Amino acid sequence: METIKATMPGVFYRRPAPDADPFVEEGAEVAAGQTICLVEVMKTFNELKAEAAGTLTRFLVEDGEEIAMGQDIAEFKSGG
């Protein structure tokens, strides 16, 4: 099992808007380059994308939680 790490500090969001579905559900297959979440830094929303294809097994932080650079935010099993 691998982890996906935050590439910057900010606020973690699982969905593109409060009333939208999450980018990825836990247990879902993801493609390389697929957006898995947003990180808000100073009112700018930055996409965090999967680096490889595989399964996002679970998120390790809650929606709206502050995260630090390098913090583990999700567990990932590569290989799809």
C-alpha positions in Angstrom: 0.0 0.0 0.0 1.3 3.4 -0.9 0.1 6.9 0.2 -0.7 10.0 -1.8 0.9 13.0 -0.2 -0.1 16.6 -0.2 2.1 18.6 -2.6 1.4 21.9 -0.8 -0.2 23.1 2.5 -3.8 24.3 2.4 -7.3 23.1 2.9 -8.3 19.7 1.5 -11.5 19.3 -0.5 -12.8 16.0 -2.0 -15.3 17.7 -4.3 -15.2 20.6 -6.8 -18.2 22.4 -5.2 -20.1 21.9 -1.9 -23.1 20.4 -3.7 -21.1 18.3 -6.2 -20.1 14.6 -6.0 -16.6 13.8 -4.8 -13.9 13.5 -7.4 -13.2 9.9 -6.3 -15.0 7.6 -3.9 -13.0 5.4 -1.6 -12.4 2.0 -3.2 -12.7 3.5 -6.7 -10.3 2.8 -9.6 -8.4 5.9 -10.7 -6.4 6.7 -13.9 -3.0 8.3 -14.0 -3.6 12.0 -14.2 -7.1 11.9 -12.7 -8.0 14.6 -10.2 -8.6 13.1 -6.8 -9.0 16.3 -4.7 -8.5 20.1 -4.5 -6.1 21.9 -2.2 -7.1 25.6 -1.5 -4.2 28.0 -0.9 -5.1 31.7 -0.4 -8.4 31.4 -2.3 -6.8 29.5 -5.2 -7.9 25.9 -5.8 -5.2 23.5 -7.0 -5.9 20.0 -8.3 -4.1 17.1 -6.9 -3.9 14.3 -9.5 -3.1 10.6 -9.2 0.5 9.9 -10.5 -0.4 6.3 -11.5 -3.4 4.1 -12.2 -4.7 2.1 -9.3 -7.3 2.0 -6.5 -7.8 4.8 -4.0 -8.5 2.6 -0.9 -9.3 5.4 1.6 -8.8 9.0 2.5 -6.7 9.8 5.6 -8.0 13.3 6.1 -11.5 14.8 6.3 -13.1 17.1 3.8 -12.3 20.8 4.8 -9.3 19.8 6.9 -6.1 21.8 6.9 -3.2 19.8 5.5 0.6 20.2 5.6 3.0 19.8 2.7 4.1 16.2 2.5 1.2 14.9 4.7 -0.3 11.6 3.7 -3.9 12.3 2.5 -5.0 8.9 1.0 -4.0 5.3 0.7 -3.4 4.0 -2.8 -2.8 0.6 -4.3 -1.1 0.9 -7.7 -1.8 -1.3 -10.6 -5.5 -0.8 -11.2 
